[in-house]
Amino acid sequence: MSAKSGKWLRFRVVSILIFFLVLYVALASRAFQLQVVSGETLGKLADRQHKKSLTLYPERRFIFDRNGQKLAATIMADSVYVDPSSVEEHRKVSSKLASILGVKRQKIVEALSNKGRFRWIARQISPVRAERIRALKLKGVHLIQEPKRFYPHMEMACHVLGFAGLDSTGLEGLEVKYDEYLKGVPEEVVWGRDARGHKIYLSDNSGGGSTVDDRSCSLFLTIDSKIQYIVESQLRDAVERTGAKGGSVIVMDPRTGEVLAMANEPMFNPNTFSIYPADARRNRAVTDCFDPGSVFKPFVAAAALEEGLITESDMFDCENGYYKVENKVIHEAQNKKFQELTLSEVLKYSSNIGMVKIAERLGKERFHYYATMFGFGSKTEIDLPGESSGILRAPSGWRDIDFATMAFGQGVSVTAIQLAGAMSAIANGGILMKPHIVRCLVDKKGSVVREFEPVAVRRVLSTETSRKITSILTDVVEGEGGTGKNARIVNISVAGKTGTSQKFDFYSGRYSSKKVAASFMGFFPAEDPQMVILVILDEPKTHRWGGAAAAPVFKKVSEQILRCSNDSMELREVATGEEGEGVRIIQTSAVTEILYRNTEVDESAIPDFEGMSIREVLRISQSRGIDVNIAGSGWAVSQNPAPGVRIEENRPCYVLFDRGV
């Protein structure tokens, strides 16, 4: 080989080596960029292309009434989603899904046109629709079960319970107030695809699922569902009878502040809350303010008695129905005319002028002081959302005419729960109790993790003054000619007061002569008060006066409660302690037993089917050897025999289902 050829060969070898060296460096640099510099970003991109995740919301815990009746539960419902990349015949699939789900086909077409791998089509559908979709076996169309909030008694206690949304988050009522306790920990489900495109579920590295420490709790309420049912039925009848726009009723134990029932009309079904206007879902008993009218008079009279400014034997000149204050004339309701009346008669006949005379002795500052002591002008702090504080202006801004009209409940704004609490203070020997609606929180094991015992807010009146005003209010109902005569109960003494308040017309800037709120509040037995009931009817068209419209509702509710008292609640004697001590009502063992009954499985007993789908009931009954007869559709709302009864051969169990709409 010549020198020239050798030199050329060496040149080519070196060139090739340099080329491969440059190529290696380039590849190494690219690999470094992909794996190190952009590795995290590209990894996330790859995960998005090959992996999908879905947050599965947890089952919310139960809400029970005071006797263990389920008021809110959770059932599993199927939801439909699609993987657009796997669906082949978009138009055909869209048409079939639209037909079954009752939605517009275009909505499904748009979802399938998306380039992603996951799109919801419908959430929490009925079992029948789910079965029809499952039977089609459509490629790229999937069903997954989600927890759905279910209210087996539909409208019952709807404004108290509120409702929860699709994401298992509380939106109104107790559902939102105690959301952090009722809501469990979400679970993240991750899946990928194998080489053939089959779905593979992957483990979750976020710590979700069964490894999460779920500390969710069930609620036990002070509400008694039997009393709640009575109240709602009678309120609905009264609204229809009087042509009222609506109304509210509160039943409270004055000794503990426990709310036994709270109802508003109109009601709504929380299972289908979205079809109702927001106004219908508002808990008016705690959110709405109004002028109380004559039901405010007992508190003014009690304050004057407590201060020793009047006595039961004092006479008040009622000016023959005409009393002038600041060039304004105060009249009696219905243009009645009274001369001199005793304190008892002022309340018995509900004299406006008599109350103005009493308030004048009390004075503006002390009037304001006792109004605040009774809880007006501030929130009661009841454990429900949206509570209003009412309106009680400072006395420095009152004109004499303002002060005069406030004496008979016009010009001061209150809530229903404030009125019920204040009346309870009179019934409870002068001690104001904090109203509450939840008795305790119970974990999944049946252990009470938090109790809400009765709380005495303060002493408003002496026991003696409380006794005196109770005697006077008893005469309002029991005495001849009393405005509360329609609230009388046979063989039971009742203390109470009627009210008819004009509503302020914001368009005209004055009080309306046609729009009123008719009310009655009272308690029984008068000598040993155990139950306070407040009835308010909003703008009744007939029977516009409190004695004619609201007092009969009090009577009917009270009589029905007394008839079922042995089953629904004990009208019990409560041992009294020192002032400020609460009365321990909660029986922890009983609560645990109720929860155990609802959560533990006894294979020899009829299970609790309430809230289950037909499919679930059939599956469980077949596994237990129970002959079950089914009626209706949707979810189980009642059964016979009751849960816990021993299974007997050849004895069927009848289960009634309802769609909750």
LUMPABA-242489 format. One record per residue: residue in one letter; x, y, z of N, C-alpha, C in turn. Coordinates in pm, whole numbers, plus 50000, padded with zeros to 5 digits. Layout:
REM residues N
AXYZXYZXYZ ...
This chain:
REM residues 661
M500864988150000500005000050000500895012350000 S500625021649908501435033749898501175042750017 A502085051950036501935061450149500685069750133 K500385073050006499195081249981497925073950017 S497875060749981496685052650012496525050850162 G497645048650229497585046950375497075059450445 K497525070650395497085083350457495575085250437 W495095081450317493645082750288492825073550376 L493335061450399492615051750482492525056750626 R493625062050674493595067350811492605078950823 F492565086850719491635098150720490185093450730 R489865083050651488485077750652488135071650787 V489055064250845488805058150977488555068851082 V489405079151080489245090151177487905097051157 S487535099051030486255105751000485075097651053 I485175084451030484085075851078484015076251229 L485185075751294485195076251441484605089351493 I484975100251427484445113351468482925113851449 F482465108151336481015108051308480255100751419 F480775088651452480095080851557480195087651693 L481325094451717481475101651843480455112951853 V480325120351743479325131251741477915125751757 L477645114551688476315108351698476045103751840 Y477045097851903476885093252041476585104752136 V477385115552117477185127352203475785132952184 A475345133452056474005138752027472925130152091 L473065116952077472075107952135472085108652287 A473295109252344473395110152490472775123052542 S473015133952467472445146852507470925146452501 R470415140152393468945139252380468355130652489 A469035119752518468555110952625468555118152759 F469625125952782469715133552908468565143652916 Q468285150052801467205159952801465855153352828 L465625141952761464335135252775464145129452914 Q465205123152968465065116053093465265124753216 V466095134853204466415142953322465745156653316 V466065164053207465555177753198464045177953182 S463525170153087462085170153059461405157553109 G462095149653187461555136653228460235137653302 E460165146653397458945147853478457755152253394 T458015162253306456935167253221456445156553125 L457405149753060457025139352964456365127453034 G456815124653156456215113653231454745116453261 K454475129053298453085132853326452245131953199 L452865136153086452155135452958451825120952923 A452795112052946452565097852918451485092153007 D451505096353134450475091653227449095096153182 R449005108553133447715113453088447215105652967 Q448165100852886447785093352767447435078852799 H448075073252899447905059052926447195055853059 K447115065953147446475063853276445355073753296 K444305069553365443205078353400442885076553548 S442455087453609442085086553750440705092553768 L440015087753870438665092353901438515092954052 T438015104254100437765105654243436405099654276 L436405089354359435155083354406434835089254543 Y433695095854550433335102354675432795092154774 P433045094154900432705084255002431225084255036 E430815073855103429445073155154429315082255275 R428325091155269428065099555386427415091255495 R427665095155618427115087755731425635090955750 F424985083155836423555084455857423195096955937 I421945101255922421335110756014420095103856071 F420055102456204418945095856273418155106156353 D416885102956377416145111056473416505106256614 R415865111456716416235108256853415975093556889 N415095086956812414755073056841415405063156746 G416345067856663417055058756573416395057056438 Q415385065156408414755064656276415665071256174 K415935064256063416825069755961416155081055886 L416765092855891416245104355817417065107155691 A418325103155692419185104755574420135092855569 A420245086855452421115075255434421845076755300 T422645066855267423375066955140423165053655070 I422805054354943422665042354861423665043354747 M423985031954687424905031854574424115032554445 A424455042154361423775044054233424795043854120 D424375038754006425255037953889425345051353817 S426555054753774426785066453689427415061753558 V427145068853450427605064953317428715074353270 Y429815068653222430855076653159431325069553033 V431995076952946432475071352821433955074052805 D434605065152731435975067152684435865069852535 P435825082552494435575085952352436525078852256 S437775076452297438745070052207438385055552177 S437535049552258437175035452238435825033552170 V435045044252160433725043252098433865044151947 E433305034451877433485033651732432345040251654 E431125036851686429985042351612429305053051698 H429775065351686429315076251771427815078651761 R427285079251640425865082351622424975071351680 K425355058951656424575047751706424595047351858 V425765048951917425905048852063425155060552125 S425265072252064424585084152115423085082352117 S422555076752011421105074652002420605065052109 K421345054152128420915044252226420975049752369 L422055056752401422185062352535421135073252560 A420915081652459419935092452474418545086952498 S418215076052430416895069952445416685064452586 I417705058152640417585052052773417625062652883 L418515072452867418735082352974417775094052968 G417085095752855416155106752843416845120152831 V418025120452768418755132952747418865135552597 K419255147652561419395151052420420605143852360 R420385138452239421445130852173422665139452147 Q422445152352117423545161252084424525162552200 K424005162052323424885162952440425865151352443 I425375139452410426245127652410427205127952292 V426725132952177427595134252059428775143252091 E428515154352159429585163652196430585157152291 A430085149052384430985142252477431865132252404 L431285125052307432045115052232433045121552135 S432795134052097433695141052004434945146152073 N434945145652203436105150352279437275140852261 K438475146452261439675138352238440185131552365 G439585134652477440055128752602439635114352617 R439955108652732439665094552759438535092652859 F437975103852911436925102553013435935114153002 R434665110852993433605120852996432365115053064 W431845122653162430595118653225429455120153125 I428515110753130427295111653049426095114153140 A425975106653249424865108353343425305103353480 R424855110153583425265106753720424085101253797 Q424365090853873423425085253970422065082353907 I422075073553809420845070053738420115058953811 S418885056153768418085045853833418615031953801 P418345022153888418795008353861418265002853729 V417035006553691416445001453567417235006453446 R417555019253446418325024853335419735018953331 A420305016953447421655011153453421664997153394 E420644989153424420584975453371420424975653220 R419634984853170419434985653024420734989352952 I421494998453010422775002452950423774991152960 R423804984553075424744973453095424464962152995 A423184959852964422804949052872423254951852729 L423434964452693423854967852557425314964152530 K426124963952635427544960652623428244969152516 L428044982252525428614991452427430094993752458 K430914992352357432354994452373432625009252405 G433405011652509433745025352548432745031852642 V431645024852670430615030052762430705022052892 H430865028953003431115022153130430165027153240 L429945018553336429155021953455430045020853578 I429895030353667430615029853793429675034053904 Q429755027854019428835030954128429365042354214 E428465051454245428765062754331427745063054446 P428155068254560427185069654669426215081054639 K424955078754664423915088754642423155090954772 R422995103554809422265106754932420795103754910 F420205097155009418795093054998418065096755125 Y416895102755107416055106955220414775098655215 P414735087755292413635078155280412265083855312 H412205094355393410905100155428410585112355343 M411365114255238411155124955141411065138655208 E409895145055212409805158955260410045160455411 M409945149755486410015151055632411315157855677 A411145168155758412275175655816413235180955709 C412705183555590413575187355477414395199755506 H413795209855569414535222255593415585220555702 V415375211055790416375208155893417515200055834 L417195189655760418215180855704419015187755594 G418335195455508419005201155392419235190355288 F420355191055217420635181255114422115181755078 A422575171155009423965170154964423995169054813 G425115173654752425235173554607425845160854552 L426105160854421426645149154353428015145154405 D428775154854452430125151954498430155148354646 S428995144754701428885140554840429235151854938 T429015164054895429265175654980427945181855023 G427795184755152426575190855202426375204755147 L425135207955112424825220855051423895229455135 E423015223155213422075230655296421815222955425 G421235230055523420795223755646421905216955724 L421545206555797422525199055875423585192655786 E423205189655661424165183555569425385192455549 V425185205455546426325214555529426905218555665 K426075220055766426555224155898427505213855955 Y427205200955936428035190155990428735182255879 D429005189055769429605182455652430925175655686 E431755182055767433065176455799432965163355876 Y431855161355947431655148856022430965138255936 L429985142355857429215132855776430005127555657 K430885135955604431595132455481432865124555512 G433025113355445434235105255463435365110455375 V436365101955353437555105755276437425100555133 P437555109255031437455104754891438525094554856 E438225085854759439165075754713439525078454567 E440805077954536441285080454400441505066954331 V440745064354226440875051954149441665055054022 V442755047553998443625049653881443615037053796 W443465038853664443535027353575444335030753449 G444865020153386445625021753262445125011753159 R445855010453049445485001152942446664991952912 D446354979152886447414970152845447604971352693 A448444962852640448774963652497447554961552408 R446574954352457445364951752379444254961952406 G444554971552488443574981952516442624978852629 H442854967852701441984964152812442304972752934 K441244975953010441414984353128442084976353241 I443094982353302443784976253415443744986153532 Y443174981953644443134990653761444474990053834 L444995001753864446295002853928446125007054072 S447105003954153447045007954293447195022954304 D446575028554408446645043054430447765046054527 N448675054854486449815058254570449585070254659 S448335075654652448075087954726447695085454870 G447555072854905447145069955042445655069155058 G444915069054946443465068554953442985054454977 G441655052754953441075039554967440995035155111 S441175022355130440975016455262442055020155363 T443165025855316444235029255410443985042655479 V442985050055433442715063255490441995061755623 D442385070055718441755070255849440445077855838 D439345070555822438025076555805437375078755941 R437255091155981436675094356111435285100456099 S434575097255990433235102755970432285097556078 C431255105356104430305102156212428865103456164 S427985096056228426555097656209426025107656311 L424895113956277424255123456367423015117356429 F422845119456558421585116556625420975129956664 L419755132356618419125145256636418225145656759 T417815157556794416795159356899415405157756840 I415315158156708414025157156638413375143556666 D412075143856693411285131656706410455130556579 S410685120256499410045119356367408525118456377 K408015112556486406555111756502405965125556526 I406615133256611406155146956635406345155356510 Q407445153356440407705160556316406605157956215 Y406185145456204405125141956109403815148756147 I403505148656275402275155256322402305170056288 V403415176456318403555190856294403425194056145 E404105186356061404045189155918402645187255862 S401945176855907400585174155858399635185455898 Q399705189656024398805200056071399145213656010 L400415216355990400805228955928400305229455784 R400455218555712399995218255573398485220355565 D397755213755654396295215355656395905229755687 A396625235955782396305249655822396565259455708 V397655257555635397965266255522396885265155416 E396425252955390395355251055292394035256955342 R393745254955470392475259755528392375274955525 T393475281755553393455296355563393895303455436 G394405295855339394905302055217396195309755238 A396955306055340398195313155372399285310355268 K400245319555258401405317455170402285306255221 G402335304755351403175294655413403095295755563 G404045289555631404035290055776405175282255836 S405305283355968406355276156042405795271456175 V406305259956220405965254656353407245249456417 I407445252856543408575247756620408035241556748 V408525229556779408215223056907409535221456982 M409575226157107410815226257183410585221657326 D411555214557380411555211057522412165222957597 P411385230257676411905242457739412975239957843 R413035227757895413995224558000415385221857947 T415475217957820416765214057762417145222057639 G416185228757576416435235657451416425226357330 E416085213757350416025204257239414845207557148 V415125208457019414065210656920413505197056881 L412255194756914411615181856887411015181356748 A410685192956694410165193756557410365207956507 M410645208956377410765222056312410305220356169 A409245227456132408685225655998408355239155936 N408485239455804408105251155725407235246655610 E406315254855571405475252255455405595264255362 P405845262155232405875249255164407165241455191 M407065228255170408205219455189408785215555052 F409845207655054410435202754930410985188754955 N411215181454847411785168054856413285168854832 P414115166654934415565168054916416165157854821 N415425147054789415915137554689415985143954550 T415135153954527415095160754398415165175854420 F416065180154506416105194054550416295203954436 S416965199754329417315209154223416115214354146 I414975207554154413795212054079413015222854154 Y413425225654279412725235554360413475248854359 P412745259954364413435273054374414135274454508 A415165282654511415935284454634415065289354749 D414045297154717413165302654820412425291654895 A412065280854825411335269954888412225261454978 R413545262154956414485253855032415015260955156 R414605273355176415115281255289414405277455418 N415175275855525414595272555655414125285455722 R412885289255694412355302155738412315303455889 A412255292255958412175292756105413425298756168 V414545298456095415785304256149416325315656064 T415895316555937416475326755848415625339255835 D414305338055849413425349255820413075357455944 C413065370555927412695379756036411315385656008 F410605388756114409275394656101408925401956230 D407955410856221407475417556341406575407756416 P406845405156544406105394656615404675398256650 G404375411156661403025414856703402795411356849 S401565407556882401155406057022401825394557097 V402465385157025403165374457097404405380057168 F404745392657140405875399157206405465404757343 K404175406357365403685413057486404065406057617 P404055392757623404415386257751405815389857799 F406735392257707408105395357748408215409457806 V407425418657753407385432157808406775432057948 A405665424757962404995423858091405885416958194 A406575406258153407465399058244408595407958292 A409135416158202410225425258239409765435358344 A408565440958325408035450758420407755444258556 L407265431858553407045424558678408365421858749 E409365417558672410665414358730411295426558796 E411095438258737411665450558792410825456358907 G409685450158934408835455059041408125468059008 L407985471158881407355483658837405845482458826 I405355470058818403925467558815403645455358903 T402385453858938401935442059012400745436058939 E400385424158978399265417458914397945424558939 S397865432459046396615439259080396525453459023 D397585458258959397565471758903396525472858793 M395945485058785394975487958680395615497258578 F395265495358449395825503458342394685509458259 D394725522558248393695529758172393955528058023 C393065521257957393235518357815392535528457725 E392145539657782391775551857708390635550057609 N389805539857633388645537557546389055535957398 G390245529857380390675526557244391325537757167 Y391725548557235392315560057164393405566057251 Y394685564457207395805569557287396805576157194 K397095588857219397915596757129399365597157177 V400295594157085401725594957112402385601956993 E403015613557020403705621056914402805623556792 N401625628156815400675631156708400235618856630 K400555607056682400075594556624399105588156723 V398065581956672397055575956758397245560756762 I397335555356882397405540856903395975535756921 H395595525856842394265519756852394395505256899 E393285499756941393235485456973392965477556845 A393365464856845393075456156732391565454656717 Q391115453856594389695452356561388855463756617 N389505475256642388825487256691388075485056823 K388615476056904387995473757034388275485657125 K387435487057228387585498157322387555492557464 F388615495557539388705491157678388875503257768 Q388365501757889388565512057991389735507758078 E389505505358204390595500858292390675485658292 L391895480658278392135466258277393265462858373 T393155450858434394275445858515395375440758421 L396535437858478397635432458397397195419758326 S396525410958400396055398458341395105401158226 E394225411058241393245414158136393905420658015 V394965428658040395685434657928396205423757833 L396745413157890397245402057807396115393057759 K395135391057843394015382357809393255387657686 Y393025400857683392315406957572393265412957469 S394565412057496395615416857406395465431757375 S395415439857478395265454257462396595460757423 N396595467657309397785474857266398085486757357 I397045494157390397235506057471397695502257612 G397125491557666397555486957797399035483457798 M399535477257689400945473657683401835485857668 V401345496157598402115508557587402285514657725 K401225514557805401295520157940402305512358026 I402335499158011403285490958087404715493858041 A404925494957910406255497857858406755511457904 E405855521057914406245534457960406775533958103 R406205525458186406735523858323408125517358319 L408305508358225409575501258216410695510458165 G410385519058069411395528058014412185521557901 K412735529957815413415525157694414625516457725 E415465521057819416705513857846416435499957902 R415535499158000415235485958060414465477157961 F413615483157879412925475657774413955468857685 H414925476557639415975471257551416795460457623 Y417095462857749417895453357827417205439757834 Y415925439657868415225426857881414975420157746 A414785428257643414635422357509415885414657471 T417045420557500418295413557470418495401557562 M418065402657687418175391457781417355379457733 F416195382157673415355371457619415925365857489 G416955372257434417615367057315417295374157186 F416495384857192416165392057070417315401257029 G417505402556899418585410856848419905403656832 S419955390856866421185383056848420815368656813 K421745361756752421485347856712421395338856834 T420545328756825420445318956934421615309256931 E422355308956818423475299656795422995285156783 I421755283456738421285269856709422175263956601 D422375250856605423305244256513422665241656376 L422205252456313421665252256178422245264256103 P422485262855974423085273955900422075284855865 G422585296755840421755307555787420925315055889 E421225313456018420385319956118420535335156113 S419405342056126419395356656133419345361156279 S419835373056302419835378356439418625387056468 G417815389756367416695398756387417175413256395 I416265422156426416615436456434416075442256564 L416975446756646416615453756770417545465756781 R417045477356740417885489356738418205494256879 A419275501756890419665507557019418625517957061 P418305518757190417245527857237417545542557214 S418815545757192419155559857170418515565357043 G418165556456951417565560956825416055559856822 W415435556056933413985554356935413265567756957 R412265570156875411325580856906410275575157002 D409485583757059408455578957152407455569857082 I407115573056957406155564756884406775551156850 D408095550956823408775538156800408675529256923 F408955535357037408915527957163407515522757191 A406505531057162405115527257188404715515157103 T405045515356975404645504156888405435491456917 M406685493056962407475481256999406865473957117 A406135481057202405495474857318404525463957277 F403895465457161403005454757113403565447856989 G404905447756979405565439156881405645444256740 Q405575457456722405705463156589406895472556588 G407855470156499409065478356496410275471156552 V410065458956599411165450156638411045437656551 S412155432656504412135421356411412775409156477 V412075397756469412535385656538412465373756443 T413055362556485412915349956413412055340456494 A411555330156428410715320456496411485313256606 I412745309956580413525302656681413815311556801 Q413955324656780414115333856893412855333956980 L411685334556917410425334656991410245321857072 A410515310457007410365297657077411325296757195 G412555301657178413515301557286413125310657400 A412615322657368412205332157471411015326957550 M410045320957480408885315157549409325303557637 S410315296257592410835285157671411465290157801 A412055302257798412635307957920411565310358025 I410405315257983409285317158076408845303658130 A408725293858040408255280558080409265273358169 N410545276858156411625270058227412025277358355 G411095283958417411385290558544412275302658531 G412335308658411413125320758391414505318658334 I414905306058307416235303058253416155300858102 L416925308758028416985307557883417955296457845 M417475286657770418315275557723418705277757577 K419885273257542420335274057403419625263257321 P418895267057216418235256757134419255248757055 H419035235757044419945227656963419175216256898 I419765210856792419055201056709419815187956693 V421095187656737421895175456732422205171156874 R421945158456904422205153257039423625148157052 C424085140856950425435135256959425945130756823 L427265128756817427945123256701428445109356736 V428225099756647428575085756674429415080356560 D430545074056592431415068756487430905055356437 K431655049456343431215037056279431145025156375 K431885026156485431895015256583430785016556685 G430005027356675428925029356770429325037056893 S430515042656893430985050357009430595064956994 V430065070557101429705084757101430985092957114 V431295100557009432545108257009432315122657056 R431065127057052430765140457101429295141457139 E429035146657257427665148757303427385163657314 F426155167357283425735181257296424715182057409 E425195184957525424325185457641423605198857648 P422475199357719421755211957734422645222957792 V422495234957739423305246457782422385257557830 A422525261357956421785272658009422515285457972 V421875294157897422505306557852422585316657966 R421445319058032421425328558145420045328158209 R419995333458327418705335458394418165348958351 V416935349058300416295361258254415335366658359 L414575357558419413575361258519413765352858644 S413275357658753413255349658875412185338958860 T412305328558940411305317858937409925323358971 E409855332959062408585338759104407935346458990 T408735354558918408175362058805407715352558696 S408485342158672408095332158573406765325758610 R406585322758737405315316758783404155326358761 K404375339358791403315349358776402895351058631 I403865352458542403525354658401402905342058341 T403295330258389402675317858344401205317458383 S400905321558505399515321958551398685331258464 I399245342758430398535352458345398305346558206 L399325339958149399195334158016398235322258014 T398105315458127397115304758137395715310458126 D395505322158185394195328658178393875333258035 V394915336257955394695339957815394005328657740 V394365316257775393805304457708392565299157780 E392665297957911391605291457988390495300958033 G390815313758044389845323358097388735326758000 E387625331258053386475335157972386835347257886 G386635345957756386895357057665388345358757625 G389215349557666390625350557630390845348357481 T391815355457424392055354257279392615340557240 G393135333057338393725320057308392815308257336 K391505310557345390575299857383390605287957286 N390945290357160390965279457061392165270157077 A393025272957175394185264357201393955255157321 R392755255457379392495247357498392585232457469 I393125225057567393215210457559392475204757678 V391635194857654390845188957761391765182757867 N391545186557992392245181158108393735184858114 I394185193458026395585198058028395585213358031 S396255219258128396325233858135397345239158036 V396975249657964397815255557860398035270357891 A399275274857880399605289157888400035293557750 G399565305257706399955309457572399525323557540 K399875327657417399545341157371399345341057221 T398305348357178398025349957035398765362056981 G398895362556848399515374056785399055375856642 T398815388256602398495391456464399275404056429 S400335402456351401215413856322401085418056177 Q400965431056158400955436556022402355435355962 K402405431855835403685430755766404035443955700 F405305447355706405755459855647405785458555495 D405175468055427405145468455281406265477655233 F407325471955177408485479855137408205488555014 Y407155485054939406815493154822406135506154864 S405215505154960404505517155005405235524155119 G406175517055184406915523055294406145523655425 R405125515255439404355515055564403795501055587 Y403205499255704402655486155738401365483755661 S401225471455610400065467855530398855465155618 S397705468855570396465466155643395865452655605 K396435446555500395885433855451396815422055476 K398125424255470399075413255486399515412255632 V399225400755693399565398855834400225385255854 A400865383755969401355370656015400555367156140 A399825356156134399005351756248399785341356326 S399805342656459400645333656538400005330056672 F400505319056726400185315156864401395307756918 M401755310857042402805303157108402355300157250 G402655287957292402225284057426402975271857474 F402645267657596403295255757652402325248357744 F402625235757766401795227257853402665216357914 P402215210458026401175215558117401675228658181 A400775238058205401185251158253401895250358388 E401475240958472402065239858606403405232458605 D403685225158499404965217958486405345217258338 P405725228558279405915229358134406955219558081 Q406535211857981407435202157920407525203657768 M406675211957711406705213557566406215227457528 V407025234657450406655247757395406375245857247 I405275251757199404925250757057404635264757004 L405285268156894405075280856826404495278156688 V403405285156655402745283756524402685297456458 I403155298356334403095310856257402525307756119 L401515315356078400945314155943401175327455871 D401765326555754402155338455678401065342455580 E400515354255600399505360255513398285351255490 P397625346855597396385339155577395305348055515 K394525342355425393465350055359392155349355438 T391945338255506390775336855593391285334155735 H390425336655835390835334855974392165342055998 R392195355155974393445362655972394015365156111 W393245363056216393725365856351394405353656411 G395405356156494396165345156554395305335356631 G394295340456702393435331756781392595322556695 A392245327056575391395319056486392215310256392 A393385315056350394185307856251395225298656313 A395995303856410397145296356462396835288356588 A395965293456676395665286356801395095272356777 P394185270456679393695256756653394785247156610 V395815252156542396935243456502397675238756626 F397925247956721398545244256849397735233256917 K396435234956922395565225256988395665211456923 K395565210856790395585198056720396945191156733 V398025198956720399365193256735399545187656876 S399155195456976399315191257116398535178657147 E397285178157101396445166457130397015153857065 Q397505154956943398065143156877399375138756942 I400175148356986401415144757055401095137457185 L400115142457257399735136057384399225121957362 R398505119757251397965106457223399065096357194 C400145100957132401225091457098402445093257187 S402275100157300403435103357385404125091057439 N403385080357463404015068257516404965061857416 D404665063957286405495058057182406605067357136 S406325080457132407255089657069408235096057164 M407815099057287408715105557381408135104557521 E408965105657620408505105557757408275119757803 L407055122357856406835134957926407305132358068 R408615133358085409265128158203409525138958307 E409675134958431410105144058536411625145058531 V412125157258531413555159458522414045165458653 A415045159058709415605164258833416315177358805 T416035187458884416645200558864417885201758948 G418895208658893420135210958967420295225558998 E421505229459030421775243459055421635251258925 E421395263958936421235272358818422475271258729 G422215269458600423315268658504423705254358472 E423245244658554423575230758525422635225358418 G423205218058322422375211858220421825198658270 V420755194058204420155181158238420655170858139 R421265160458187421845150358098420735141458045 I420455142457916419375135057854419895122957776 I421055124157717421565113757627421895101057703 Q421375089957655421715076957709422665070257610 T423935070357642424945065557547424715051157506 S424355042857600424145028757567423005027057469 A421955035257483420815034357392421215038657251 V422015049057242422485053757112423325043057044 T424225036957119425065026357064424215014657016 E423185011457094422305000257057421575003256927 I421105015756911420415019656789421355018656670 L422565023756685423525023256575423885008856543 Y424055000556646424374986456626423274979756545 R422034983356579420904977456510420914980856361 N421464992656329421474997156191422724993156114 T423754988456182425004985756111425454971256121 E425184964556229425654950856245424714940956176 V425224929456141424464919356069424124907656160 D422834904656171422354893056243421704883856141 E422374872956108421914864256000420564857756029 S420164857256155418894850756190417734860456195 A417984873456167416944883656178416684890356044 I415474895856030415134903455910416034915855904 P416754918055793417644929755784416854942655763 D417524953655778416944966755751417144969855604 F416054969055525416144971155381416034985855342 E415724994555435415435008455403416585014955326 G416245021455213417225028455132417905019755026 M417615006555025418254997654929417484997254797 S418194993554691417554991554561416874977854561 I416024975654461415354962654449416374951454433 R417404954154354418444944154331419144940354462 E419444950454544420114947654672419214939654764 V417934943254769416984936054855416864921454812 L416774919154681416664905354631417924897354661 R419074903654643420334896654669420454892554815 I420164901954905420304899055048419254888955094 S418014890555046416954881455089417214867155042 Q417754865854921418064852454870419184845954951 S420194853954989421304848555066420874844455207 R419804850755260419314847455394418154837455394 G417654834155273416524824955266415214831455306 I415074844355274413854851855309412974852855186 D411694849355201410724850955095410264865555095 V410604873054989410324887354988409314890754879 N408324898854915407334903954820407594918854799 I407684922954672408094936654639406934944254575 A406794956954614405794965854553406434979454528 G406134985354412406674998554380407994997554306 S408665008854292409955009354225410815020154289 G412115018954267413035028854325413815022954440 W413625028254560414365024054677413415020754792 A413835011454876412965006754984412695017855085 V411415019855116411035030255212410325024555335 S409785012455324409165006155441409124991155422 Q408964983955533408934969355526408134963655642 N407664951455621406934944055724407214929155705 P407824922355803408144926355940409264936955947 A409344943256061410344953456085411734947356097 P412784955256079414154950256096414374944456237 G415114933456242415434927456372414514916056412 V413354914756344412434903856374413044890656325 R412884880256403413444867256366412834861956237 I413694856456152413224850756025412424838156054 E411204837455998410344825756015410084819255880 E410134806255879409914798855754408494801155704 N408374803155572407094805255504406414818555539 R407124827255611406564840555637407254850755549 P406534856655453407184866055361407444879655427 C408384886755369408664900555411408204909755298 Y407324918855329406784928255230407614941055232 V408134944855115408964956855106408364966455004 L408144978855047407574989154960408694998154909 F408685000654779409705009054716409085021954662 D409915032354662409455045254609410645052054543 R410355059654437411435066054361411905078954426 G411225083454530411665095454600411405108254523 V410435108154433410095120254356408625123254371 
